[in-house]
Amino acid sequence: MVKEVFEKVSEISDELKTTIMIVEHNIKGVLDIVNRAYVLDKGRIVFTGTPNAIRDSDILTHVFLGKSGAS
């Protein structure tokens, strides 16, 4: 079902040429369909970038494992 929702969101964005905000913990799925992503930690944006920039960063490890000093 999640895959279908992501596909539909992607279709709507492409057809309407509009921005859609998704708040989701399924990081792998989200990064497969977005152009830009924001990583939040305790309500604050701690990283923003392309899906590849986020994949290449260690930010998700810092946020999800609760380590300080996210870069």
All heavy atoms as a GROMACS GRO file, in nm:
protein
  551
    1MET      N    1   0.082  -0.119   0.000
    1MET     CA    2   0.000   0.000   0.000
    1MET      C    3   0.087   0.126   0.000
    1MET      O    4   0.056   0.222  -0.069
    1MET     CB    5  -0.093   0.001   0.121
    1MET     CG    6  -0.185   0.120   0.117
    1MET     SD    7  -0.294   0.150   0.256
    1MET     CE    8  -0.360  -0.003   0.300
    2VAL      N    9   0.196   0.123   0.076
    2VAL     CA   10   0.285   0.240   0.082
    2VAL      C   11   0.342   0.271  -0.056
    2VAL      O   12   0.347   0.387  -0.097
    2VAL     CB   13   0.398   0.217   0.185
    2VAL    CG1   14   0.501   0.329   0.180
    2VAL    CG2   15   0.341   0.206   0.325
    3LYS      N   16   0.383   0.167  -0.126
    3LYS     CA   17   0.438   0.186  -0.261
    3LYS      C   18   0.335   0.253  -0.352
    3LYS      O   19   0.368   0.344  -0.429
    3LYS     CB   20   0.480   0.052  -0.320
    3LYS     CG   21   0.544   0.063  -0.455
    3LYS     CD   22   0.587  -0.073  -0.507
    3LYS     CE   23   0.643  -0.059  -0.646
    3LYS     NZ   24   0.682  -0.186  -0.705
    4GLU      N   25   0.210   0.212  -0.342
    4GLU     CA   26   0.103   0.271  -0.423
    4GLU      C   27   0.082   0.418  -0.388
    4GLU      O   28   0.061   0.501  -0.477
    4GLU     CB   29  -0.027   0.193  -0.404
    4GLU     CG   30  -0.024   0.055  -0.465
    4GLU     CD   31  -0.150  -0.025  -0.438
    4GLU    OE1   32  -0.256   0.037  -0.413
    4GLU    OE2   33  -0.143  -0.149  -0.442
    5VAL      N   34   0.088   0.450  -0.260
    5VAL     CA   35   0.072   0.590  -0.217
    5VAL      C   36   0.186   0.675  -0.273
    5VAL      O   37   0.163   0.783  -0.328
    5VAL     CB   38   0.066   0.601  -0.063
    5VAL    CG1   39   0.075   0.747  -0.019
    5VAL    CG2   40  -0.061   0.536  -0.010
    6PHE      N   41   0.310   0.625  -0.263
    6PHE     CA   42   0.424   0.699  -0.317
    6PHE      C   43   0.411   0.717  -0.467
    6PHE      O   44   0.441   0.824  -0.520
    6PHE     CB   45   0.555   0.628  -0.284
    6PHE     CG   46   0.600   0.643  -0.140
    6PHE    CD1   47   0.695   0.558  -0.089
    6PHE    CD2   48   0.548   0.742  -0.057
    6PHE    CE1   49   0.739   0.572   0.043
    6PHE    CE2   50   0.590   0.755   0.074
    6PHE     CZ   51   0.686   0.669   0.124
    7GLU      N   52   0.366   0.615  -0.537
    7GLU     CA   53   0.348   0.626  -0.682
    7GLU      C   54   0.244   0.732  -0.715
    7GLU      O   55   0.261   0.812  -0.807
    7GLU     CB   56   0.307   0.491  -0.740
    7GLU     CG   57   0.420   0.390  -0.745
    7GLU     CD   58   0.375   0.251  -0.789
    7GLU    OE1   59   0.254   0.231  -0.816
    7GLU    OE2   60   0.462   0.162  -0.796
    8LYS      N   61   0.134   0.733  -0.641
    8LYS     CA   62   0.027   0.831  -0.666
    8LYS      C   63   0.074   0.973  -0.636
    8LYS      O   64   0.047   1.065  -0.713
    8LYS     CB   65  -0.097   0.798  -0.582
    8LYS     CG   66  -0.218   0.884  -0.612
    8LYS     CD   67  -0.252   0.892  -0.758
    8LYS     CE   68  -0.334   0.778  -0.805
    8LYS     NZ   69  -0.377   0.791  -0.946
    9VAL      N   70   0.147   0.991  -0.528
    9VAL     CA   71   0.201   1.124  -0.495
    9VAL      C   72   0.294   1.172  -0.606
    9VAL      O   73   0.288   1.287  -0.649
    9VAL     CB   74   0.275   1.121  -0.359
    9VAL    CG1   75   0.356   1.248  -0.338
    9VAL    CG2   76   0.175   1.103  -0.246
   10SER      N   77   0.378   1.082  -0.654
   10SER     CA   78   0.470   1.116  -0.762
   10SER      C   79   0.394   1.153  -0.890
   10SER      O   80   0.428   1.251  -0.957
   10SER     CB   81   0.563   0.997  -0.789
   10SER     OG   82   0.666   1.033  -0.875
   11GLU      N   83   0.290   1.078  -0.923
   11GLU     CA   84   0.207   1.108  -1.040
   11GLU      C   85   0.142   1.246  -1.028
   11GLU      O   86   0.144   1.324  -1.124
   11GLU     CB   87   0.096   1.004  -1.056
   11GLU     CG   88   0.140   0.870  -1.107
   11GLU     CD   89   0.026   0.769  -1.109
   11GLU    OE1   90  -0.092   0.811  -1.119
   11GLU    OE2   91   0.055   0.649  -1.098
   12ILE      N   92   0.085   1.275  -0.913
   12ILE     CA   93   0.018   1.404  -0.891
   12ILE      C   94   0.118   1.518  -0.906
   12ILE      O   95   0.091   1.617  -0.973
   12ILE     CB   96  -0.050   1.408  -0.753
   12ILE    CG1   97  -0.168   1.310  -0.750
   12ILE    CG2   98  -0.095   1.550  -0.718
   12ILE    CD1   99  -0.225   1.286  -0.611
   13SER      N  100   0.235   1.502  -0.846
   13SER     CA  101   0.338   1.606  -0.855
   13SER      C  102   0.379   1.630  -1.000
   13SER      O  103   0.392   1.744  -1.043
   13SER     CB  104   0.459   1.566  -0.772
   13SER     OG  105   0.561   1.662  -0.783
   14ASP      N  106   0.400   1.522  -1.074
   14ASP     CA  107   0.440   1.534  -1.215
   14ASP      C  108   0.330   1.598  -1.300
   14ASP      O  109   0.357   1.685  -1.382
   14ASP     CB  110   0.476   1.397  -1.273
   14ASP     CG  111   0.605   1.341  -1.217
   14ASP    OD1  112   0.683   1.419  -1.157
   14ASP    OD2  113   0.629   1.220  -1.233
   15GLU      N  114   0.206   1.553  -1.281
   15GLU     CA  115   0.095   1.603  -1.363
   15GLU      C  116   0.064   1.749  -1.334
   15GLU      O  117   0.038   1.827  -1.425
   15GLU     CB  118  -0.030   1.518  -1.339
   15GLU     CG  119  -0.020   1.379  -1.402
   15GLU     CD  120  -0.142   1.292  -1.371
   15GLU    OE1  121  -0.248   1.346  -1.333
   15GLU    OE2  122  -0.129   1.169  -1.385
   16LEU      N  123   0.065   1.786  -1.208
   16LEU     CA  124   0.027   1.923  -1.170
   16LEU      C  125   0.146   2.018  -1.162
   16LEU      O  126   0.128   2.138  -1.143
   16LEU     CB  127  -0.046   1.922  -1.036
   16LEU     CG  128  -0.177   1.844  -1.031
   16LEU    CD1  129  -0.238   1.850  -0.892
   16LEU    CD2  130  -0.275   1.897  -1.135
   17LYS      N  131   0.266   1.962  -1.178
   17LYS     CA  132   0.388   2.044  -1.168
   17LYS      C  133   0.386   2.128  -1.041
   17LYS      O  134   0.403   2.250  -1.043
   17LYS     CB  135   0.404   2.135  -1.291
   17LYS     CG  136   0.403   2.061  -1.422
   17LYS     CD  137   0.526   1.976  -1.438
   17LYS     CE  138   0.528   1.914  -1.576
   17LYS     NZ  139   0.577   1.780  -1.578
   18THR      N  140   0.365   2.060  -0.929
   18THR     CA  141   0.353   2.129  -0.802
   18THR      C  142   0.439   2.061  -0.697
   18THR      O  143   0.483   1.948  -0.714
   18THR     CB  144   0.206   2.133  -0.757
   18THR    OG1  145   0.195   2.218  -0.645
   18THR    CG2  146   0.153   1.995  -0.721
   19THR      N  147   0.462   2.132  -0.590
   19THR     CA  148   0.537   2.078  -0.477
   19THR      C  149   0.441   2.009  -0.382
   19THR      O  150   0.333   2.060  -0.353
   19THR     CB  151   0.609   2.192  -0.402
   19THR    OG1  152   0.699   2.255  -0.492
   19THR    CG2  153   0.683   2.140  -0.281
   20ILE      N  154   0.482   1.894  -0.334
   20ILE     CA  155   0.403   1.820  -0.236
   20ILE      C  156   0.494   1.792  -0.117
   20ILE      O  157   0.606   1.745  -0.134
   20ILE     CB  158   0.350   1.688  -0.294
   20ILE    CG1  159   0.258   1.717  -0.412
   20ILE    CG2  160   0.282   1.605  -0.187
   20ILE    CD1  161   0.209   1.594  -0.485
   21MET      N  162   0.445   1.821   0.001
   21MET     CA  163   0.522   1.795   0.122
   21MET      C  164   0.478   1.661   0.180
   21MET      O  165   0.360   1.636   0.199
   21MET     CB  166   0.501   1.904   0.226
   21MET     CG  167   0.579   1.883   0.350
   21MET     SD  168   0.553   2.023   0.459
   21MET     CE  169   0.633   1.962   0.603
   22ILE      N  170   0.577   1.575   0.205
   22ILE     CA  171   0.551   1.444   0.263
   22ILE      C  172   0.625   1.435   0.396
   22ILE      O  173   0.745   1.462   0.401
   22ILE     CB  174   0.602   1.330   0.172
   22ILE    CG1  175   0.539   1.338   0.034
   22ILE    CG2  176   0.579   1.195   0.236
   22ILE    CD1  177   0.601   1.245  -0.067
   23VAL      N  178   0.555   1.399   0.500
   23VAL     CA  179   0.618   1.373   0.629
   23VAL      C  180   0.611   1.222   0.648
   23VAL      O  181   0.502   1.166   0.662
   23VAL     CB  182   0.546   1.447   0.744
   23VAL    CG1  183   0.611   1.416   0.877
   23VAL    CG2  184   0.543   1.597   0.716
   24GLU      N  185   0.726   1.158   0.647
   24GLU     CA  186   0.728   1.011   0.643
   24GLU      C  187   0.856   0.958   0.705
   24GLU      O  188   0.962   1.019   0.691
   24GLU     CB  189   0.716   0.966   0.497
   24GLU     CG  190   0.722   0.818   0.475
   24GLU     CD  191   0.613   0.742   0.546
   24GLU    OE1  192   0.494   0.767   0.521
   24GLU    OE2  193   0.649   0.657   0.629
   25HIS      N  194   0.846   0.845   0.771
   25HIS     CA  195   0.963   0.779   0.829
   25HIS      C  196   1.020   0.671   0.739
   25HIS      O  197   1.124   0.615   0.768
   25HIS     CB  198   0.928   0.721   0.966
   25HIS     CG  199   0.919   0.826   1.071
   25HIS    ND1  200   0.799   0.879   1.110
   25HIS    CD2  201   1.015   0.888   1.143
   25HIS    CE1  202   0.821   0.970   1.202
   25HIS    NE2  203   0.951   0.978   1.224
   26ASN      N  204   0.953   0.640   0.631
   26ASN     CA  205   1.003   0.541   0.535
   26ASN      C  206   1.104   0.613   0.445
   26ASN      O  207   1.075   0.651   0.333
   26ASN     CB  208   0.887   0.485   0.453
   26ASN     CG  209   0.930   0.382   0.352
   26ASN    OD1  210   1.046   0.374   0.314
   26ASN    ND2  211   0.835   0.304   0.306
   27ILE      N  212   1.224   0.630   0.499
   27ILE     CA  213   1.326   0.712   0.432
   27ILE      C  214   1.361   0.658   0.294
   27ILE      O  215   1.368   0.734   0.197
   27ILE     CB  216   1.454   0.720   0.519
   27ILE    CG1  217   1.422   0.774   0.658
   27ILE    CG2  218   1.560   0.803   0.450
   27ILE    CD1  219   1.360   0.912   0.660
   28LYS      N  220   1.384   0.528   0.284
   28LYS     CA  221   1.422   0.470   0.155
   28LYS      C  222   1.316   0.499   0.049
   28LYS      O  223   1.346   0.542  -0.061
   28LYS     CB  224   1.444   0.320   0.168
   28LYS     CG  225   1.494   0.258   0.039
   28LYS     CD  226   1.515   0.108   0.054
   28LYS     CE  227   1.569   0.042  -0.069
   28LYS     NZ  228   1.509   0.074  -0.194
   29GLY      N  229   1.191   0.478   0.083
   29GLY     CA  230   1.082   0.501  -0.012
   29GLY      C  231   1.070   0.647  -0.051
   29GLY      O  232   1.052   0.680  -0.169
   30VAL      N  233   1.081   0.735   0.045
   30VAL     CA  234   1.067   0.878   0.018
   30VAL      C  235   1.182   0.927  -0.070
   30VAL      O  236   1.160   1.000  -0.167
   30VAL     CB  237   1.063   0.959   0.150
   30VAL    CG1  238   1.080   1.107   0.124
   30VAL    CG2  239   0.933   0.935   0.223
   31LEU      N  240   1.304   0.886  -0.038
   31LEU     CA  241   1.419   0.933  -0.115
   31LEU      C  242   1.416   0.884  -0.260
   31LEU      O  243   1.482   0.941  -0.346
   31LEU     CB  244   1.551   0.893  -0.048
   31LEU     CG  245   1.580   0.965   0.084
   31LEU    CD1  246   1.712   0.915   0.143
   31LEU    CD2  247   1.580   1.115   0.069
   32ASP      N  248   1.337   0.781  -0.287
   32ASP     CA  249   1.324   0.732  -0.424
   32ASP      C  250   1.232   0.820  -0.509
   32ASP      O  251   1.236   0.812  -0.632
   32ASP     CB  252   1.270   0.588  -0.425
   32ASP     CG  253   1.374   0.487  -0.381
   32ASP    OD1  254   1.495   0.519  -0.382
   32ASP    OD2  255   1.335   0.375  -0.344
   33ILE      N  256   1.149   0.904  -0.446
   33ILE     CA  257   1.052   0.982  -0.525
   33ILE      C  258   1.067   1.133  -0.515
   33ILE      O  259   1.003   1.206  -0.589
   33ILE     CB  260   0.906   0.944  -0.492
   33ILE    CG1  261   0.868   0.986  -0.350
   33ILE    CG2  262   0.881   0.797  -0.516
   33ILE    CD1  263   0.719   0.981  -0.322
   34VAL      N  264   1.151   1.182  -0.423
   34VAL     CA  265   1.160   1.327  -0.404
   34VAL      C  266   1.275   1.389  -0.482
   34VAL      O  267   1.370   1.322  -0.519
   34VAL     CB  268   1.172   1.364  -0.254
   34VAL    CG1  269   1.054   1.313  -0.175
   34VAL    CG2  270   1.303   1.314  -0.195
   35ASN      N  271   1.265   1.521  -0.502
   35ASN     CA  272   1.373   1.599  -0.562
   35ASN      C  273   1.461   1.662  -0.455
   35ASN      O  274   1.578   1.688  -0.476
   35ASN     CB  275   1.317   1.711  -0.650
   35ASN     CG  276   1.240   1.656  -0.767
   35ASN    OD1  277   1.279   1.559  -0.828
   35ASN    ND2  278   1.127   1.720  -0.797
   36ARG      N  279   1.400   1.690  -0.340
   36ARG     CA  280   1.469   1.757  -0.230
   36ARG      C  281   1.409   1.705  -0.101
   36ARG      O  282   1.290   1.677  -0.094
   36ARG     CB  283   1.448   1.908  -0.240
   36ARG     CG  284   1.519   1.988  -0.138
   36ARG     CD  285   1.537   2.133  -0.186
   36ARG     NE  286   1.649   2.195  -0.121
   36ARG     CZ  287   1.777   2.176  -0.151
   36ARG    NH1  288   1.809   2.094  -0.247
   36ARG    NH2  289   1.872   2.238  -0.085
   37ALA      N  290   1.494   1.692   0.001
   37ALA     CA  291   1.446   1.642   0.129
   37ALA      C  292   1.503   1.724   0.244
   37ALA      O  293   1.610   1.784   0.232
   37ALA     CB  294   1.485   1.495   0.146
   38TYR      N  295   1.429   1.725   0.352
   38TYR     CA  296   1.469   1.794   0.474
   38TYR      C  297   1.469   1.691   0.586
   38TYR      O  298   1.373   1.616   0.601
   38TYR     CB  299   1.369   1.906   0.509
   38TYR     CG  300   1.363   2.013   0.403
   38TYR    CD1  301   1.282   1.998   0.290
   38TYR    CD2  302   1.440   2.128   0.414
   38TYR    CE1  303   1.279   2.095   0.192
   38TYR    CE2  304   1.435   2.225   0.316
   38TYR     CZ  305   1.355   2.208   0.206
   38TYR     OH  306   1.352   2.305   0.109
   39VAL      N  307   1.575   1.689   0.664
   39VAL     CA  308   1.584   1.599   0.779
   39VAL      C  309   1.560   1.683   0.903
   39VAL      O  310   1.628   1.784   0.924
   39VAL     CB  311   1.722   1.529   0.786
   39VAL    CG1  312   1.729   1.438   0.908
   39VAL    CG2  313   1.748   1.451   0.658
   40LEU      N  314   1.463   1.641   0.983
   40LEU     CA  315   1.433   1.712   1.106
   40LEU      C  316   1.477   1.630   1.226
   40LEU      O  317   1.470   1.508   1.226
   40LEU     CB  318   1.282   1.738   1.118
   40LEU     CG  319   1.227   1.855   1.039
   40LEU    CD1  320   1.220   1.821   0.892
   40LEU    CD2  321   1.091   1.893   1.091
   41ASP      N  322   1.521   1.699   1.329
   41ASP     CA  323   1.556   1.638   1.456
   41ASP      C  324   1.499   1.726   1.565
   41ASP      O  325   1.533   1.844   1.574
   41ASP     CB  326   1.708   1.625   1.470
   41ASP     CG  327   1.751   1.550   1.594
   41ASP    OD1  328   1.670   1.470   1.647
   41ASP    OD2  329   1.865   1.568   1.639
   42LYS      N  330   1.410   1.670   1.643
   42LYS     CA  331   1.343   1.744   1.749
   42LYS      C  332   1.277   1.871   1.698
   42LYS      O  333   1.282   1.976   1.761
   42LYS     CB  334   1.441   1.773   1.862
   42LYS     CG  335   1.496   1.646   1.927
   42LYS     CD  336   1.596   1.677   2.036
   42LYS     CE  337   1.650   1.551   2.093
   42LYS     NZ  338   1.772   1.504   2.027
   43GLY      N  339   1.218   1.863   1.578
   43GLY     CA  340   1.144   1.974   1.521
   43GLY      C  341   1.227   2.077   1.448
   43GLY      O  342   1.173   2.175   1.398
   44ARG      N  343   1.356   2.057   1.439
   44ARG     CA  344   1.444   2.153   1.370
   44ARG      C  345   1.504   2.089   1.246
   44ARG      O  346   1.541   1.971   1.247
   44ARG     CB  347   1.558   2.197   1.461
   44ARG     CG  348   1.511   2.277   1.578
   44ARG     CD  349   1.632   2.315   1.664
   44ARG     NE  350   1.583   2.390   1.778
   44ARG     CZ  351   1.619   2.514   1.804
   44ARG    NH1  352   1.704   2.577   1.726
   44ARG    NH2  353   1.571   2.574   1.908
   45ILE      N  354   1.515   2.167   1.139
   45ILE     CA  355   1.579   2.118   1.018
   45ILE      C  356   1.729   2.110   1.045
   45ILE      O  357   1.791   2.210   1.080
   45ILE     CB  358   1.551   2.210   0.897
   45ILE    CG1  359   1.402   2.212   0.866
   45ILE    CG2  360   1.632   2.164   0.775
   45ILE    CD1  361   1.362   2.315   0.761
   46VAL      N  362   1.784   1.988   1.031
   46VAL     CA  363   1.927   1.970   1.056
   46VAL      C  364   2.004   1.939   0.927
   46VAL      O  365   2.127   1.938   0.927
   46VAL     CB  366   1.953   1.860   1.161
   46VAL    CG1  367   1.899   1.902   1.297
   46VAL    CG2  368   1.894   1.726   1.118
   47PHE      N  369   1.933   1.915   0.819
   47PHE     CA  370   1.998   1.888   0.692
   47PHE      C  371   1.896   1.904   0.581
   47PHE      O  372   1.780   1.868   0.597
   47PHE     CB  373   2.052   1.744   0.688
   47PHE     CG  374   2.148   1.716   0.576
   47PHE    CD1  375   2.283   1.729   0.595
   47PHE    CD2  376   2.102   1.676   0.452
   47PHE    CE1  377   2.373   1.703   0.492
   47PHE    CE2  378   2.189   1.650   0.348
   47PHE     CZ  379   2.326   1.663   0.368
   48THR      N  380   1.938   1.959   0.471
   48THR     CA  381   1.852   1.969   0.353
   48THR      C  382   1.937   1.942   0.230
   48THR      O  383   2.055   1.977   0.228
   48THR     CB  384   1.784   2.107   0.342
   48THR    OG1  385   1.698   2.108   0.229
   48THR    CG2  386   1.883   2.220   0.333
   49GLY      N  387   1.879   1.876   0.134
   49GLY     CA  388   1.953   1.848   0.013
   49GLY      C  389   1.882   1.750  -0.078
   49GLY      O  390   1.768   1.711  -0.055
   50THR      N  391   1.953   1.710  -0.180
   50THR     CA  392   1.900   1.612  -0.275
   50THR      C  393   1.898   1.475  -0.208
   50THR      O  394   1.968   1.453  -0.108
   50THR     CB  395   1.987   1.605  -0.401
   50THR    OG1  396   2.116   1.556  -0.363
   50THR    CG2  397   1.998   1.740  -0.470
   51PRO      N  398   1.823   1.382  -0.263
   51PRO     CA  399   1.825   1.246  -0.207
   51PRO      C  400   1.967   1.189  -0.200
   51PRO      O  401   2.004   1.127  -0.100
   51PRO     CB  402   1.737   1.167  -0.303
   51PRO     CG  403   1.641   1.269  -0.357
   51PRO     CD  404   1.723   1.394  -0.369
   52ASN      N  405   2.047   1.211  -0.305
   52ASN     CA  406   2.184   1.158  -0.304
   52ASN      C  407   2.269   1.224  -0.195
   52ASN      O  408   2.351   1.157  -0.132
   52ASN     CB  409   2.251   1.175  -0.440
   52ASN     CG  410   2.199   1.075  -0.540
   52ASN    OD1  411   2.148   0.969  -0.504
   52ASN    ND2  412   2.210   1.108  -0.668
   53ALA      N  413   2.251   1.352  -0.173
   53ALA     CA  414   2.326   1.421  -0.068
   53ALA      C  415   2.292   1.362   0.069
   53ALA      O  416   2.381   1.344   0.153
   53ALA     CB  417   2.298   1.571  -0.071
   54ILE      N  418   2.167   1.332   0.090
   54ILE     CA  419   2.125   1.274   0.218
   54ILE      C  420   2.179   1.132   0.231
   54ILE      O  421   2.229   1.092   0.336
   54ILE     CB  422   1.973   1.282   0.234
   54ILE    CG1  423   1.934   1.429   0.255
   54ILE    CG2  424   1.925   1.194   0.350
   54ILE    CD1  425   1.789   1.457   0.263
   55ARG      N  426   2.172   1.054   0.123
   55ARG     CA  427   2.226   0.918   0.126
   55ARG      C  428   2.376   0.918   0.154
   55ARG      O  429   2.426   0.831   0.224
   55ARG     CB  430   2.199   0.848  -0.007
   55ARG     CG  431   2.057   0.805  -0.028
   55ARG     CD  432   2.043   0.728  -0.161
   55ARG     NE  433   1.904   0.705  -0.194
   55ARG     CZ  434   1.837   0.770  -0.288
   55ARG    NH1  435   1.896   0.862  -0.362
   55ARG    NH2  436   1.711   0.743  -0.311
   56ASP      N  437   2.448   1.016   0.097
   56ASP     CA  438   2.593   1.022   0.113
   56ASP      C  439   2.636   1.078   0.248
   56ASP      O  440   2.751   1.062   0.289
   56ASP     CB  441   2.655   1.109   0.002
   56ASP     CG  442   2.642   1.046  -0.135
   56ASP    OD1  443   2.617   0.924  -0.144
   56ASP    OD2  444   2.658   1.120  -0.236
   57SER      N  445   2.544   1.143   0.318
   57SER     CA  446   2.574   1.203   0.448
   57SER      C  447   2.554   1.100   0.559
   57SER      O  448   2.484   1.000   0.541
   57SER     CB  449   2.479   1.321   0.471
   57SER     OG  450   2.486   1.366   0.603
   58ASP      N  451   2.610   1.128   0.673
   58ASP     CA  452   2.587   1.043   0.790
   58ASP      C  453   2.476   1.100   0.879
   58ASP      O  454   2.455   1.054   0.990
   58ASP     CB  455   2.715   1.023   0.869
   58ASP     CG  456   2.774   1.154   0.920
   58ASP    OD1  457   2.722   1.262   0.886
   58ASP    OD2  458   2.874   1.147   0.994
   59ILE      N  459   2.401   1.197   0.828
   59ILE     CA  460   2.299   1.265   0.908
   59ILE      C  461   2.191   1.170   0.959
   59ILE      O  462   2.147   1.182   1.073
   59ILE     CB  463   2.235   1.384   0.830
   59ILE    CG1  464   2.146   1.467   0.924
   59ILE    CG2  465   2.154   1.337   0.712
   59ILE    CD1  466   2.221   1.536   1.033
   60LEU      N  467   2.148   1.076   0.880
   60LEU     CA  468   2.042   0.986   0.924
   60LEU      C  469   2.088   0.898   1.040
   60LEU      O  470   2.012   0.873   1.133
   60LEU     CB  471   1.991   0.901   0.807
   60LEU     CG  472   1.926   0.982   0.695
   60LEU    CD1  473   1.886   0.890   0.580
   60LEU    CD2  474   1.807   1.061   0.745
   61THR      N  475   2.214   0.856   1.035
   61THR     CA  476   2.269   0.779   1.146
   61THR      C  477   2.269   0.863   1.273
   61THR      O  478   2.229   0.817   1.380
   61THR     CB  479   2.413   0.733   1.115
   61THR    OG1  480   2.409   0.652   0.997
   61THR    CG2  481   2.473   0.654   1.230
   62HIS      N  482   2.311   0.988   1.261
   62HIS     CA  483   2.313   1.076   1.376
   62HIS      C  484   2.173   1.099   1.433
   62HIS      O  485   2.153   1.091   1.554
   62HIS     CB  486   2.376   1.212   1.340
   62HIS     CG  487   2.523   1.207   1.324
   62HIS    ND1  488   2.610   1.191   1.427
   62HIS    CD2  489   2.600   1.214   1.212
   62HIS    CE1  490   2.734   1.188   1.383
   62HIS    NE2  491   2.731   1.203   1.252
   63VAL      N  492   2.078   1.126   1.348
   63VAL     CA  493   1.943   1.156   1.393
   63VAL      C  494   1.875   1.032   1.451
   63VAL      O  495   1.820   1.036   1.561
   63VAL     CB  496   1.858   1.217   1.279
   63VAL    CG1  497   1.712   1.227   1.320
   63VAL    CG2  498   1.912   1.355   1.242
   64PHE      N  499   1.881   0.921   1.380
   64PHE     CA  500   1.808   0.802   1.425
   64PHE      C  501   1.874   0.731   1.541
   64PHE      O  502   1.807   0.664   1.620
   64PHE     CB  503   1.782   0.706   1.310
   64PHE     CG  504   1.674   0.754   1.219
   64PHE    CD1  505   1.703   0.798   1.090
   64PHE    CD2  506   1.543   0.759   1.261
   64PHE    CE1  507   1.604   0.844   1.007
   64PHE    CE2  508   1.442   0.806   1.179
   64PHE     CZ  509   1.472   0.848   1.052
   65LEU      N  510   2.005   0.745   1.556
   65LEU     CA  511   2.073   0.682   1.669
   65LEU      C  512   2.092   0.778   1.785
   65LEU      O  513   2.149   0.743   1.887
   65LEU     CB  514   2.208   0.622   1.625
   65LEU     CG  515   2.197   0.509   1.524
   65LEU    CD1  516   2.335   0.458   1.488
   65LEU    CD2  517   2.110   0.395   1.577
   66GLY      N  518   2.046   0.902   1.765
   66GLY     CA  519   2.050   1.000   1.874
   66GLY      C  520   2.188   1.053   1.906
   66GLY      O  521   2.211   1.103   2.015
   67LYS      N  522   2.280   1.045   1.812
   67LYS     CA  523   2.414   1.096   1.836
   67LYS      C  524   2.414   1.248   1.819
   67LYS      O  525   2.347   1.301   1.732
   67LYS     CB  526   2.514   1.033   1.740
   67LYS     CG  527   2.528   0.884   1.761
   67LYS     CD  528   2.629   0.825   1.666
   67LYS     CE  529   2.643   0.676   1.690
   67LYS     NZ  530   2.745   0.616   1.603
   68SER      N  531   2.490   1.316   1.898
   68SER     CA  532   2.499   1.461   1.885
   68SER      C  533   2.601   1.497   1.780
   68SER      O  534   2.677   1.412   1.735
   68SER     CB  535   2.538   1.523   2.019
   68SER     OG  536   2.664   1.474   2.059
   69GLY      N  537   2.603   1.622   1.743
   69GLY     CA  538   2.700   1.670   1.646
   69GLY      C  539   2.667   1.634   1.504
   69GLY      O  540   2.754   1.610   1.424
   70ALA      N  541   2.537   1.630   1.470
   70ALA     CA  542   2.496   1.598   1.334
   70ALA      C  543   2.560   1.696   1.237
   70ALA      O  544   2.564   1.815   1.262
   70ALA     CB  545   2.343   1.602   1.322
   71SER      N  546   2.610   1.643   1.126
   71SER     CA  547   2.673   1.731   1.027
   71SER      C  548   2.604   1.721   0.895
   71SER      O  549   2.536   1.628   0.865
   71SER     CB  550   2.820   1.693   1.012
   71SER     OG  551   2.832   1.558   0.976
   0.00000   0.00000   0.00000
